[in-house]
Amino acid sequence: MQITKAVITAAGRGARQYPASDTVQKAMLPLVDSDGLTKPVLQIIADEAFDSGIEEICIVTAPGDEAYYRRHFESYAANLRSSFKGIDWAEAQLKRLSELERRVQFAVQPTAEGYGHAVWCAREFTGGAPFLLLLGDHVYTSRSSVRCARQLLDLAGAESCAASAVQATREHLIHQYGTVAGKRLSDRPEVWVIDEIIEKPTPTLAELRLQVPGLRAGHYLCFFGMHVLTPAVFELLGDLVERGQREGGQIQLTTALCALARREKYLALETRGARHNLGVKFGVVEAQIALALAGADRERMLSLLLESVAKIEQQ
C-alpha cells in the first residue's frame, strides 16, 4: 500500500493559547526547529510529512484562513528574497516554501463540529486513497534517523492496513488522549492489533478496559496524534455526520476508529520518538525545548537549562 497524501487538521482556534491565539493562529505560532531555523508550527508539521515521502498535503482550516496562510508564506518568501539573498539558510528556506506552496491544498471546515468532522471535510482531497493524518498542534522528535511519520508509513505500507502511532503515557495524562488496548504481535513487540479505543478515558475506566500487558505499571497506550487511515474511515465518518451522532457535542474521530477496528485490520505502532502537544499548558515551551535538544542547538540548550536551574537553586 502506497501513501502519498497527508491531511493536517488546523481549524481549531487555540482556546488554550488565548490571548496569543487571538493575534496569531495556533498553527502559525513560531518555534525554532531542530535545524535551528524559526518556522511556524504548520511548516514544521508539513516538513515532517514531506521528509517522510508525502507528495501532497491538504490543510483543513476554518473559513477564511486559507488566505491568511497563503499571505503569510508569500510574505515570508518575499522577505527572504529581498533581505537574505544569496545566504545559504535563506535559499534552503525558499526552496522549502516553494515546495510547500506547490504541493499544498486547503479544505474548509464550515463550522466547528469536532475533530472527526474536520477529517471528513478532506474526503475529496484523498480521492479514495489511504492517507497520513497529522494534528495541527503536535510536533514530533524522533529517537532515530527515521522521522516518526516515516516509521508509521512503513508499517502501514508493509501491512496494507490502517495504523496509528501510539506512545506509552502515564496514567495522570491519559485524559488528554485517545487510548487503545490490543494484542502485541509476537514477532514485532512494538506493534499491536487494536481491539478497543476510548477517547480521553478516566484512570478508573482505563484500569478496567485498557490495560496492555508488557507496559510499565501505570502506563497506557495513547494516540500520538498521527494516523495512516484507509478510505473506509470516510464512510464511517459520513454515517456519523448524517445521523448527527456526537459525543461531548462533537463528531469524534475516535468513534469512527472504533468502528474501523471492528471492520478491518488496524494496527498500533509504538513509535521511536515523542509527541509534543502544543494544546496543553506549557506545551509550547516543552515543544521548543524538545526541538532544540533534538537538533543543531542541543549543546547550547543543555547549557542554558543547566544555568537556569543553577540560578533558581541559588535564589
Phi and psi restraints in degrees (value plus and minus 20) as a CYANA .aco file:
   2 GLN   PHI    -123.9   -83.9
   2 GLN   PSI     112.7   152.7
   3 ILE   PHI    -138.2   -98.2
   3 ILE   PSI      95.9   135.9
   4 THR   PHI    -139.3   -99.3
   4 THR   PSI     -25.4    14.6
   5 LYS   PHI    -137.4   -97.4
   5 LYS   PSI     128.1   168.1
   6 ALA   PHI    -153.8  -113.8
   6 ALA   PSI     128.0   168.0
   7 VAL   PHI    -137.8   -97.8
   7 VAL   PSI     110.6   150.6
   8 ILE   PHI    -137.0   -97.0
   8 ILE   PSI     100.2   140.2
   9 THR   PHI    -107.7   -67.7
   9 THR   PSI     100.0   140.0
  10 ALA   PHI    -159.6  -119.6
  10 ALA   PSI      15.0    55.0
  11 ALA   PHI    -112.3   -72.3
  11 ALA   PSI     -31.3     8.7
  12 GLY   PHI     -87.2   -47.2
  12 GLY   PSI     130.3   170.3
  13 ARG   PHI    -111.2   -71.2
  13 ARG   PSI     -25.3    14.7
  14 GLY   PHI      53.2    93.2
  14 GLY   PSI      31.7    71.7
  15 ALA   PHI     -79.7   -39.7
  15 ALA   PSI     -55.7   -15.7
  16 ARG   PHI     -92.4   -52.4
  16 ARG   PSI     -37.8     2.2
  17 GLN   PHI    -117.4   -77.4
  17 GLN   PSI     -14.3    25.7
  18 TYR   PHI     -85.9   -45.9
  18 TYR   PSI     119.8   159.8
  19 PRO   PHI    -110.1   -70.1
  19 PRO   PSI     -21.5    18.5
  20 ALA   PHI     -78.6   -38.6
  20 ALA   PSI     -59.6   -19.6
  21 SER   PHI     -93.0   -53.0
  21 SER   PSI     -28.5    11.5
  22 ASP   PHI     -96.1   -56.1
  22 ASP   PSI     -40.3    -0.3
  23 THR   PHI    -124.1   -84.1
  23 THR   PSI     -63.0   -23.0
  24 VAL   PHI    -143.6  -103.6
  24 VAL   PSI     104.5   144.5
  25 GLN   PHI     -80.0   -40.0
  25 GLN   PSI     126.8   166.8
  26 LYS   PHI     -72.1   -32.1
  26 LYS   PSI     -63.2   -23.2
  27 ALA   PHI     -91.1   -51.1
  27 ALA   PSI     -29.8    10.2
  28 MET   PHI    -128.3   -88.3
  28 MET   PSI     -12.3    27.7
  29 LEU   PHI     -80.7   -40.7
  29 LEU   PSI     115.8   155.8
  30 PRO   PHI    -103.6   -63.6
  30 PRO   PSI     118.5   158.5
  31 LEU   PHI    -154.9  -114.9
  31 LEU   PSI     131.2   171.2
  32 VAL   PHI    -103.8   -63.8
  32 VAL   PSI      95.7   135.7
  33 ASP   PHI     -93.7   -53.7
  33 ASP   PSI     152.0   192.0
  34 SER   PHI     -84.1   -44.1
  34 SER   PSI     -38.5     1.5
  35 ASP   PHI    -105.7   -65.7
  35 ASP   PSI     -17.6    22.4
  36 GLY   PHI      69.8   109.8
  36 GLY   PSI     -19.9    20.1
  37 LEU   PHI    -121.4   -81.4
  37 LEU   PSI     121.4   161.4
  38 THR   PHI    -102.0   -62.0
  38 THR   PSI     107.4   147.4
  39 LYS   PHI    -161.3  -121.3
  39 LYS   PSI     135.8   175.8
  40 PRO   PHI     -88.9   -48.9
  40 PRO   PSI     131.1   171.1
  41 VAL   PHI     -71.9   -31.9
  41 VAL   PSI     -61.6   -21.6
  42 LEU   PHI     -78.7   -38.7
  42 LEU   PSI     -58.9   -18.9
  43 GLN   PHI     -89.9   -49.9
  43 GLN   PSI     -56.9   -16.9
  44 ILE   PHI     -82.3   -42.3
  44 ILE   PSI     -61.2   -21.2
  45 ILE   PHI     -88.4   -48.4
  45 ILE   PSI     -61.7   -21.7
  46 ALA   PHI     -81.5   -41.5
  46 ALA   PSI     -59.9   -19.9
  47 ASP   PHI     -81.6   -41.6
  47 ASP   PSI     -58.3   -18.3
  48 GLU   PHI     -76.8   -36.8
  48 GLU   PSI     -63.2   -23.2
  49 ALA   PHI     -90.6   -50.6
  49 ALA   PSI     -70.3   -30.3
  50 PHE   PHI     -82.4   -42.4
  50 PHE   PSI     -61.8   -21.8
  51 ASP   PHI     -88.1   -48.1
  51 ASP   PSI     -35.0     5.0
  52 SER   PHI    -116.7   -76.7
  52 SER   PSI     -16.1    23.9
  53 GLY   PHI      83.2   123.2
  53 GLY   PSI     -17.1    22.9
  54 ILE   PHI     -91.6   -51.6
  54 ILE   PSI     121.4   161.4
  55 GLU   PHI    -125.0   -85.0
  55 GLU   PSI     -50.7   -10.7
  56 GLU   PHI    -155.3  -115.3
  56 GLU   PSI     124.1   164.1
  57 ILE   PHI    -147.9  -107.9
  57 ILE   PSI     120.1   160.1
  58 CYS   PHI    -136.2   -96.2
  58 CYS   PSI     104.8   144.8
  59 ILE   PHI    -121.5   -81.5
  59 ILE   PSI     101.4   141.4
  60 VAL   PHI    -108.2   -68.2
  60 VAL   PSI     100.5   140.5
  61 THR   PHI    -144.0  -104.0
  61 THR   PSI     147.3   187.3
  62 ALA   PHI     -96.5   -56.5
  62 ALA   PSI     140.4   180.4
  63 PRO   PHI     -74.9   -34.9
  63 PRO   PSI     113.2   153.2
  64 GLY   PHI      68.1   108.1
  64 GLY   PSI     -31.2     8.8
  65 ASP   PHI     -96.5   -56.5
  65 ASP   PSI     -45.9    -5.9
  66 GLU   PHI     -75.8   -35.8
  66 GLU   PSI     -66.7   -26.7
  67 ALA   PHI     -81.3   -41.3
  67 ALA   PSI     -58.2   -18.2
  68 TYR   PHI     -82.2   -42.2
  68 TYR   PSI     -68.1   -28.1
  69 TYR   PHI     -82.9   -42.9
  69 TYR   PSI     -64.7   -24.7
  70 ARG   PHI     -84.5   -44.5
  70 ARG   PSI     -61.5   -21.5
  71 ARG   PHI     -81.3   -41.3
  71 ARG   PSI     -60.6   -20.6
  72 HIS   PHI     -81.5   -41.5
  72 HIS   PSI     -69.9   -29.9
  73 PHE   PHI     -89.2   -49.2
  73 PHE   PSI     -54.2   -14.2
  74 GLU   PHI     -86.0   -46.0
  74 GLU   PSI     -62.7   -22.7
  75 SER   PHI     -86.0   -46.0
  75 SER   PSI     -61.1   -21.1
  76 TYR   PHI     -80.9   -40.9
  76 TYR   PSI     -66.4   -26.4
  77 ALA   PHI     -83.2   -43.2
  77 ALA   PSI     -62.2   -22.2
  78 ALA   PHI     -83.0   -43.0
  78 ALA   PSI     -60.4   -20.4
  79 ASN   PHI     -86.0   -46.0
  79 ASN   PSI     -58.3   -18.3
  80 LEU   PHI     -83.3   -43.3
  80 LEU   PSI     -62.3   -22.3
  81 ARG   PHI     -85.7   -45.7
  81 ARG   PSI     -59.8   -19.8
  82 SER   PHI    -103.3   -63.3
  82 SER   PSI     -53.1   -13.1
  83 SER   PHI    -124.7   -84.7
  83 SER   PSI     -39.3     0.7
  84 PHE   PHI    -151.6  -111.6
  84 PHE   PSI      13.6    53.6
  85 LYS   PHI     -80.2   -40.2
  85 LYS   PSI     110.4   150.4
  86 GLY   PHI      65.0   105.0
  86 GLY   PSI     -24.2    15.8
  87 ILE   PHI    -107.7   -67.7
  87 ILE   PSI     112.6   152.6
  88 ASP   PHI     -75.8   -35.8
  88 ASP   PSI     -69.7   -29.7
  89 TRP   PHI     -84.9   -44.9
  89 TRP   PSI     -54.9   -14.9
  90 ALA   PHI     -89.7   -49.7
  90 ALA   PSI     -59.4   -19.4
  91 GLU   PHI     -83.8   -43.8
  91 GLU   PSI     -59.5   -19.5
  92 ALA   PHI     -84.4   -44.4
  92 ALA   PSI     -60.2   -20.2
  93 GLN   PHI     -85.8   -45.8
  93 GLN   PSI     -60.7   -20.7
  94 LEU   PHI     -80.2   -40.2
  94 LEU   PSI     -60.5   -20.5
  95 LYS   PHI     -83.7   -43.7
  95 LYS   PSI     -62.9   -22.9
  96 ARG   PHI     -82.5   -42.5
  96 ARG   PSI     -64.9   -24.9
  97 LEU   PHI     -84.3   -44.3
  97 LEU   PSI     -58.7   -18.7
  98 SER   PHI     -82.1   -42.1
  98 SER   PSI     -62.5   -22.5
  99 GLU   PHI     -84.5   -44.5
  99 GLU   PSI     -60.9   -20.9
 100 LEU   PHI     -82.4   -42.4
 100 LEU   PSI     -66.7   -26.7
 101 GLU   PHI     -84.1   -44.1
 101 GLU   PSI     -56.9   -16.9
 102 ARG   PHI     -93.9   -53.9
 102 ARG   PSI     -50.8   -10.8
 103 ARG   PHI    -129.5   -89.5
 103 ARG   PSI     -12.7    27.3
 104 VAL   PHI    -127.8   -87.8
 104 VAL   PSI     123.9   163.9
 105 GLN   PHI    -147.2  -107.2
 105 GLN   PSI     150.5   190.5
 106 PHE   PHI    -149.3  -109.3
 106 PHE   PSI     126.9   166.9
 107 ALA   PHI    -149.8  -109.8
 107 ALA   PSI     125.4   165.4
 108 VAL   PHI    -124.5   -84.5
 108 VAL   PSI     111.4   151.4
 109 GLN   PHI    -114.5   -74.5
 109 GLN   PSI      84.9   124.9
 110 PRO   PHI     -79.9   -39.9
 110 PRO   PSI     -58.8   -18.8
 111 THR   PHI    -155.9  -115.9
 111 THR   PSI     132.6   172.6
 112 ALA   PHI     -97.7   -57.7
 112 ALA   PSI      73.9   113.9
 113 GLU   PHI    -138.5   -98.5
 113 GLU   PSI      -2.1    37.9
 114 GLY   PHI      91.8   131.8
 114 GLY   PSI     146.1   186.1
 115 TYR   PHI     -83.0   -43.0
 115 TYR   PSI     -64.3   -24.3
 116 GLY   PHI     -80.5   -40.5
 116 GLY   PSI     -60.0   -20.0
 117 HIS   PHI     -86.1   -46.1
 117 HIS   PSI     -58.3   -18.3
 118 ALA   PHI     -82.0   -42.0
 118 ALA   PSI     -63.0   -23.0
 119 VAL   PHI     -83.2   -43.2
 119 VAL   PSI     -63.2   -23.2
 120 TRP   PHI     -78.3   -38.3
 120 TRP   PSI     -51.3   -11.3
 121 CYS   PHI     -86.5   -46.5
 121 CYS   PSI     -33.9     6.1
 122 ALA   PHI    -118.2   -78.2
 122 ALA   PSI      -8.5    31.5
 123 ARG   PHI     -81.2   -41.2
 123 ARG   PSI     -57.0   -17.0
 124 GLU   PHI     -89.3   -49.3
 124 GLU   PSI     -55.3   -15.3
 125 PHE   PHI     -82.0   -42.0
 125 PHE   PSI     -61.5   -21.5
 126 THR   PHI     -90.5   -50.5
 126 THR   PSI     -44.9    -4.9
 127 GLY   PHI      39.5    79.5
 127 GLY   PSI      14.2    54.2
 128 GLY   PHI      57.3    97.3
 128 GLY   PSI      -4.3    35.7
 129 ALA   PHI    -128.5   -88.5
 129 ALA   PSI     135.5   175.5
 130 PRO   PHI     -85.1   -45.1
 130 PRO   PSI     135.5   175.5
 131 PHE   PHI    -169.6  -129.6
 131 PHE   PSI     136.8   176.8
 132 LEU   PHI    -109.4   -69.4
 132 LEU   PSI     113.4   153.4
 133 LEU   PHI    -135.7   -95.7
 133 LEU   PSI     106.8   146.8
 134 LEU   PHI    -146.4  -106.4
 134 LEU   PSI     127.7   167.7
 135 LEU   PHI    -106.2   -66.2
 135 LEU   PSI     125.2   165.2
 136 GLY   PHI    -100.0   -60.0
 136 GLY   PSI     -19.0    21.0
 137 ASP   PHI    -148.2  -108.2
 137 ASP   PSI       3.5    43.5
 138 HIS   PHI    -143.0  -103.0
 138 HIS   PSI     115.0   155.0
 139 VAL   PHI    -140.2  -100.2
 139 VAL   PSI     141.5   181.5
 140 TYR   PHI    -151.5  -111.5
 140 TYR   PSI     126.1   166.1
 141 THR   PHI    -145.7  -105.7
 141 THR   PSI     114.4   154.4
 142 SER   PHI    -118.9   -78.9
 142 SER   PSI     125.2   165.2
 143 ARG   PHI    -111.0   -71.0
 143 ARG   PSI     -14.1    25.9
 144 SER   PHI    -153.5  -113.5
 144 SER   PSI    -199.0  -159.0
 145 SER   PHI     -97.0   -57.0
 145 SER   PSI     -26.4    13.6
 146 VAL   PHI    -118.4   -78.4
 146 VAL   PSI     106.8   146.8
 147 ARG   PHI     -75.5   -35.5
 147 ARG   PSI     129.8   169.8
 148 CYS   PHI     -78.1   -38.1
 148 CYS   PSI     -64.5   -24.5
 149 ALA   PHI     -83.0   -43.0
 149 ALA   PSI     -57.6   -17.6
 150 ARG   PHI     -84.5   -44.5
 150 ARG   PSI     -58.5   -18.5
 151 GLN   PHI     -78.4   -38.4
 151 GLN   PSI     -65.1   -25.1
 152 LEU   PHI     -89.1   -49.1
 152 LEU   PSI     -62.6   -22.6
 153 LEU   PHI     -81.7   -41.7
 153 LEU   PSI     -57.9   -17.9
 154 ASP   PHI     -83.0   -43.0
 154 ASP   PSI     -62.4   -22.4
 155 LEU   PHI     -85.3   -45.3
 155 LEU   PSI     -70.1   -30.1
 156 ALA   PHI     -81.3   -41.3
 156 ALA   PSI     -60.0   -20.0
 157 GLY   PHI     -86.2   -46.2
 157 GLY   PSI     -62.7   -22.7
 158 ALA   PHI     -88.2   -48.2
 158 ALA   PSI     -56.5   -16.5
 159 GLU   PHI    -115.1   -75.1
 159 GLU   PSI     -27.0    13.0
 160 SER   PHI      32.4    72.4
 160 SER   PSI      32.2    72.2
 161 CYS   PHI    -175.5  -135.5
 161 CYS   PSI     151.3   191.3
 162 ALA   PHI     -88.0   -48.0
 162 ALA   PSI     128.7   168.7
 163 ALA   PHI    -172.1  -132.1
 163 ALA   PSI     122.6   162.6
 164 SER   PHI    -142.8  -102.8
 164 SER   PSI     117.8   157.8
 165 ALA   PHI     -96.8   -56.8
 165 ALA   PSI     120.8   160.8
 166 VAL   PHI    -153.8  -113.8
 166 VAL   PSI     143.8   183.8
 167 GLN   PHI    -162.2  -122.2
 167 GLN   PSI     114.0   154.0
 168 ALA   PHI     -82.5   -42.5
 168 ALA   PSI     105.2   145.2
 169 THR   PHI    -150.3  -110.3
 169 THR   PSI     118.3   158.3
 170 ARG   PHI     -84.7   -44.7
 170 ARG   PSI     128.1   168.1
 171 GLU   PHI     -73.6   -33.6
 171 GLU   PSI     -58.9   -18.9
 172 HIS   PHI     -94.0   -54.0
 172 HIS   PSI     -25.5    14.5
 173 LEU   PHI    -127.3   -87.3
 173 LEU   PSI     -26.3    13.7
 174 ILE   PHI     -89.6   -49.6
 174 ILE   PSI     -35.3     4.7
 175 HIS   PHI     -88.5   -48.5
 175 HIS   PSI     -27.4    12.6
 176 GLN   PHI    -115.3   -75.3
 176 GLN   PSI     -28.8    11.2
 177 TYR   PHI    -157.1  -117.1
 177 TYR   PSI     135.4   175.4
 178 GLY   PHI     -86.9   -46.9
 178 GLY   PSI     117.4   157.4
 179 THR   PHI    -146.1  -106.1
 179 THR   PSI     118.4   158.4
 180 VAL   PHI    -140.2  -100.2
 180 VAL   PSI     137.7   177.7
 181 ALA   PHI    -149.7  -109.7
 181 ALA   PSI     132.4   172.4
 182 GLY   PHI    -198.0  -158.0
 182 GLY   PSI    -195.3  -155.3
 183 LYS   PHI    -126.0   -86.0
 183 LYS   PSI     108.2   148.2
 184 ARG   PHI     -91.4   -51.4
 184 ARG   PSI     118.1   158.1
 185 LEU   PHI     -93.8   -53.8
 185 LEU   PSI     114.8   154.8
 186 SER   PHI     -85.3   -45.3
 186 SER   PSI     -53.0   -13.0
 187 ASP   PHI    -114.0   -74.0
 187 ASP   PSI     -26.8    13.2
 188 ARG   PHI    -159.9  -119.9
 188 ARG   PSI      70.1   110.1
 189 PRO   PHI     -84.4   -44.4
 189 PRO   PSI     -34.2     5.8
 190 GLU   PHI    -111.6   -71.6
 190 GLU   PSI     -16.3    23.7
 191 VAL   PHI    -141.6  -101.6
 191 VAL   PSI     117.6   157.6
 192 TRP   PHI    -144.9  -104.9
 192 TRP   PSI     129.0   169.0
 193 VAL   PHI    -108.4   -68.4
 193 VAL   PSI     100.0   140.0
 194 ILE   PHI     -93.5   -53.5
 194 ILE   PSI     109.0   149.0
 195 ASP   PHI    -124.5   -84.5
 195 ASP   PSI     -58.7   -18.7
 196 GLU   PHI    -168.2  -128.2
 196 GLU   PSI     127.4   167.4
 197 ILE   PHI    -156.0  -116.0
 197 ILE   PSI     113.0   153.0
 198 ILE   PHI    -148.7  -108.7
 198 ILE   PSI     110.3   150.3
 199 GLU   PHI     -99.5   -59.5
 199 GLU   PSI      99.4   139.4
 200 LYS   PHI      28.2    68.2
 200 LYS   PSI      42.4    82.4
 201 PRO   PHI     -94.4   -54.4
 201 PRO   PSI     140.5   180.5
 202 THR   PHI     -99.0   -59.0
 202 THR   PSI     137.4   177.4
 203 PRO   PHI     -76.5   -36.5
 203 PRO   PSI     -55.8   -15.8
 204 THR   PHI     -85.0   -45.0
 204 THR   PSI     -66.3   -26.3
 205 LEU   PHI     -84.7   -44.7
 205 LEU   PSI     -60.8   -20.8
 206 ALA   PHI     -83.0   -43.0
 206 ALA   PSI     -60.2   -20.2
 207 GLU   PHI     -84.0   -44.0
 207 GLU   PSI     -54.4   -14.4
 208 LEU   PHI     -96.7   -56.7
 208 LEU   PSI     -56.5   -16.5
 209 ARG   PHI    -146.2  -106.2
 209 ARG   PSI     -30.5     9.5
 210 LEU   PHI    -144.9  -104.9
 210 LEU   PSI      -5.3    34.7
 211 GLN   PHI     -89.9   -49.9
 211 GLN   PSI     118.1   158.1
 212 VAL   PHI    -141.6  -101.6
 212 VAL   PSI      99.2   139.2
 213 PRO   PHI     -78.8   -38.8
 213 PRO   PSI     119.5   159.5
 214 GLY   PHI      81.3   121.3
 214 GLY   PSI     -36.8     3.2
 215 LEU   PHI    -104.1   -64.1
 215 LEU   PSI     136.4   176.4
 216 ARG   PHI     -81.5   -41.5
 216 ARG   PSI     131.3   171.3
 217 ALA   PHI     -77.8   -37.8
 217 ALA   PSI     116.2   156.2
 218 GLY   PHI      60.0   100.0
 218 GLY   PSI      -7.4    32.6
 219 HIS   PHI    -139.6   -99.6
 219 HIS   PSI     128.9   168.9
 220 TYR   PHI    -155.2  -115.2
 220 TYR   PSI     139.5   179.5
 221 LEU   PHI    -105.0   -65.0
 221 LEU   PSI      90.6   130.6
 222 CYS   PHI    -133.3   -93.3
 222 CYS   PSI     130.1   170.1
 223 PHE   PHI     -77.3   -37.3
 223 PHE   PSI     126.4   166.4
 224 PHE   PHI    -115.4   -75.4
 224 PHE   PSI     -27.3    12.7
 225 GLY   PHI      63.4   103.4
 225 GLY   PSI       5.7    45.7
 226 MET   PHI    -171.4  -131.4
 226 MET   PSI     104.1   144.1
 227 HIS   PHI    -157.9  -117.9
 227 HIS   PSI     130.3   170.3
 228 VAL   PHI    -131.6   -91.6
 228 VAL   PSI      99.9   139.9
 229 LEU   PHI    -139.9   -99.9
 229 LEU   PSI     128.6   168.6
 230 THR   PHI    -110.4   -70.4
 230 THR   PSI     144.1   184.1
 231 PRO   PHI     -78.2   -38.2
 231 PRO   PSI     -41.5    -1.5
 232 ALA   PHI     -78.5   -38.5
 232 ALA   PSI     -45.9    -5.9
 233 VAL   PHI     -83.4   -43.4
 233 VAL   PSI     -50.0   -10.0
 234 PHE   PHI     -92.7   -52.7
 234 PHE   PSI     -53.5   -13.5
 235 GLU   PHI     -83.7   -43.7
 235 GLU   PSI     -62.7   -22.7
 236 LEU   PHI     -88.7   -48.7
 236 LEU   PSI     -60.4   -20.4
 237 LEU   PHI     -87.8   -47.8
 237 LEU   PSI     -59.7   -19.7
 238 GLY   PHI     -80.5   -40.5
 238 GLY   PSI     -56.4   -16.4
 239 ASP   PHI     -85.4   -45.4
 239 ASP   PSI     -60.0   -20.0
 240 LEU   PHI     -84.2   -44.2
 240 LEU   PSI     -62.3   -22.3
 241 VAL   PHI     -84.2   -44.2
 241 VAL   PSI     -65.1   -25.1
 242 GLU   PHI     -83.3   -43.3
 242 GLU   PSI     -60.5   -20.5
 243 ARG   PHI    -106.5   -66.5
 243 ARG   PSI     -27.6    12.4
 244 GLY   PHI      46.2    86.2
 244 GLY   PSI      10.5    50.5
 245 GLN   PHI     -99.4   -59.4
 245 GLN   PSI      96.0   136.0
 246 ARG   PHI    -145.8  -105.8
 246 ARG   PSI     133.7   173.7
 247 GLU   PHI    -146.7  -106.7
 247 GLU   PSI     106.1   146.1
 248 GLY   PHI      43.4    83.4
 248 GLY   PSI       7.9    47.9
 249 GLY   PHI      61.3   101.3
 249 GLY   PSI     -16.4    23.6
 250 GLN   PHI    -150.8  -110.8
 250 GLN   PSI     135.9   175.9
 251 ILE   PHI    -103.7   -63.7
 251 ILE   PSI      92.8   132.8
 252 GLN   PHI    -114.8   -74.8
 252 GLN   PSI     116.3   156.3
 253 LEU   PHI     -84.5   -44.5
 253 LEU   PSI     -56.9   -16.9
 254 THR   PHI     -76.6   -36.6
 254 THR   PSI     -56.8   -16.8
 255 THR   PHI     -80.1   -40.1
 255 THR   PSI     -64.0   -24.0
 256 ALA   PHI     -88.3   -48.3
 256 ALA   PSI     -56.4   -16.4
 257 LEU   PHI     -88.2   -48.2
 257 LEU   PSI     -55.4   -15.4
 258 CYS   PHI     -80.2   -40.2
 258 CYS   PSI     -64.1   -24.1
 259 ALA   PHI     -86.4   -46.4
 259 ALA   PSI     -56.7   -16.7
 260 LEU   PHI     -82.6   -42.6
 260 LEU   PSI     -59.9   -19.9
 261 ALA   PHI     -84.0   -44.0
 261 ALA   PSI     -50.8   -10.8
 262 ARG   PHI     -98.5   -58.5
 262 ARG   PSI     -42.7    -2.7
 263 ARG   PHI    -111.5   -71.5
 263 ARG   PSI     -59.5   -19.5
 264 GLU   PHI    -167.5  -127.5
 264 GLU   PSI     151.7   191.7
 265 LYS   PHI     -81.3   -41.3
 265 LYS   PSI     111.5   151.5
 266 TYR   PHI    -168.0  -128.0
 266 TYR   PSI      98.3   138.3
 267 LEU   PHI    -130.7   -90.7
 267 LEU   PSI     138.4   178.4
 268 ALA   PHI    -141.0  -101.0
 268 ALA   PSI     117.2   157.2
 269 LEU   PHI    -137.4   -97.4
 269 LEU   PSI     102.6   142.6
 270 GLU   PHI     -98.5   -58.5
 270 GLU   PSI      81.3   121.3
 271 THR   PHI     -93.3   -53.3
 271 THR   PSI     125.1   165.1
 272 ARG   PHI    -101.7   -61.7
 272 ARG   PSI      60.4   100.4
 273 GLY   PHI     153.0   193.0
 273 GLY   PSI    -187.9  -147.9
 274 ALA   PHI    -161.9  -121.9
 274 ALA   PSI     125.2   165.2
 275 ARG   PHI    -116.0   -76.0
 275 ARG   PSI     131.6   171.6
 276 HIS   PHI    -153.0  -113.0
 276 HIS   PSI      89.1   129.1
 277 ASN   PHI    -110.3   -70.3
 277 ASN   PSI      89.4   129.4
 278 LEU   PHI     -95.2   -55.2
 278 LEU   PSI     -29.1    10.9
 279 GLY   PHI    -107.9   -67.9
 279 GLY   PSI     -11.7    28.3
 280 VAL   PHI    -139.0   -99.0
 280 VAL   PSI     147.2   187.2
 281 LYS   PHI     -77.9   -37.9
 281 LYS   PSI     112.2   152.2
 282 PHE   PHI      44.8    84.8
 282 PHE   PSI      -8.8    31.2
 283 GLY   PHI     -82.5   -42.5
 283 GLY   PSI     -58.8   -18.8
 284 VAL   PHI     -86.0   -46.0
 284 VAL   PSI     -60.5   -20.5
 285 VAL   PHI     -84.3   -44.3
 285 VAL   PSI     -66.7   -26.7
 286 GLU   PHI     -80.5   -40.5
 286 GLU   PSI     -64.9   -24.9
 287 ALA   PHI     -82.0   -42.0
 287 ALA   PSI     -61.8   -21.8
 288 GLN   PHI     -83.5   -43.5
 288 GLN   PSI     -64.2   -24.2
 289 ILE   PHI     -83.1   -43.1
 289 ILE   PSI     -63.4   -23.4
 290 ALA   PHI     -82.9   -42.9
 290 ALA   PSI     -63.3   -23.3
 291 LEU   PHI     -83.1   -43.1
 291 LEU   PSI     -60.7   -20.7
 292 ALA   PHI     -86.0   -46.0
 292 ALA   PSI     -61.2   -21.2
 293 LEU   PHI     -91.2   -51.2
 293 LEU   PSI     -39.7     0.3
 294 ALA   PHI    -112.5   -72.5
 294 ALA   PSI     -20.0    20.0
 295 GLY   PHI    -157.7  -117.7
 295 GLY   PSI    -167.0  -127.0
 296 ALA   PHI     -84.3   -44.3
 296 ALA   PSI     -45.0    -5.0
 297 ASP   PHI    -122.7   -82.7
 297 ASP   PSI       1.8    41.8
 298 ARG   PHI     -76.3   -36.3
 298 ARG   PSI     -72.5   -32.5
 299 GLU   PHI     -83.2   -43.2
 299 GLU   PSI     -60.8   -20.8
 300 ARG   PHI     -83.8   -43.8
 300 ARG   PSI     -63.7   -23.7
 301 MET   PHI     -85.3   -45.3
 301 MET   PSI     -61.8   -21.8
 302 LEU   PHI     -79.7   -39.7
 302 LEU   PSI     -62.7   -22.7
 303 SER   PHI     -83.1   -43.1
 303 SER   PSI     -64.6   -24.6
 304 LEU   PHI     -84.0   -44.0
 304 LEU   PSI     -60.3   -20.3
 305 LEU   PHI     -84.5   -44.5
 305 LEU   PSI     -63.7   -23.7
 306 LEU   PHI     -84.7   -44.7
 306 LEU   PSI     -60.5   -20.5
 307 GLU   PHI     -84.2   -44.2
 307 GLU   PSI     -59.9   -19.9
 308 SER   PHI     -85.8   -45.8
 308 SER   PSI     -63.7   -23.7
 309 VAL   PHI     -83.0   -43.0
 309 VAL   PSI     -62.5   -22.5
 310 ALA   PHI     -83.0   -43.0
 310 ALA   PSI     -59.6   -19.6
 311 LYS   PHI     -85.9   -45.9
 311 LYS   PSI     -60.1   -20.1
 312 ILE   PHI     -84.1   -44.1
 312 ILE   PSI     -62.6   -22.6
 313 GLU   PHI     -84.4   -44.4
 313 GLU   PSI     -47.9    -7.9
 314 GLN   PHI    -101.4   -61.4
 314 GLN   PSI     -34.0     6.0
